[in-house]
């Protein structure tokens, strides 16, 4: 297993994610796609995409981002 952390997805990575999402949607009957951009991230240098590869095949991914100001009340 290899986990890649990145701040921005390449076109190739987006395509692999879309292929994985197609399989997931068929399996669990879900229909919503995740947001695959970091444009609203207040910390653009913070890795926000994490892709899990097994033998060069994408097996999973997640995205996290911070869309609030660091001075924003909690």
N, C-alpha and C positions, 0 to 999 in steps of 0.2 A: 504494500500500500504506500502510495506517495501522495502527500497533501501539498498542494501549491497554494500559497497565499499571495494575492495580488491586489493592487489598487484599482486596476482597470482591466476589463476583459478584452481580449483580442476578438476579431471576427470569427476565427477558428474556434475559440472557446465558446462563444455565443452559439455557434452552430451545433457544437457538441452538446451544450446544455439544452437546446431546443429538441434535439434528437432524444435525449434522456427524458425530457418532459413529455414528449409524445408517448413514450412507453409508460410513464407513470400515469398519465391521464387515461390511457386505455386500461390500465390495470385497476386503478382505484376510482375511476369515473369522475375525477376532479377536472376542473376546467380553467382554473386560474393560473396565470403565469407570474413568476416573481419579476420584480423590477430589476433590470440588469444594467443599471447605470449608477455611477457614483456622483452625479451632478449635484445632488442635494446634500452631500456629505460635507460638513463643516471642516473636516480634517482630511483633505484630499490625499495626504501622504500616508494615511492609516490604511493598512490592508483591510479590505472589506469583503473580498470574495475569497472563498476557500473551496478548492476543487479537489476531490478525492479520486485519484486514478489507481487502477489496478491493471498492470500490464498494458499501459498506454491507452486504456479504455476508461472514460469518465464513468464513475459509479455513483457519485453523489456530489452535491455542492450546497453551500449555504452563503448567505450574504448578511452582513451586519453593517450598520452605518450609524453615524451620530449626526442627526439632523437639527439638533438644538445648539444653542450657544453654550460655551462653558460657563457663562455667568447666568444662565437661565435658572430660575428657582426650581427646585426639585419637588 
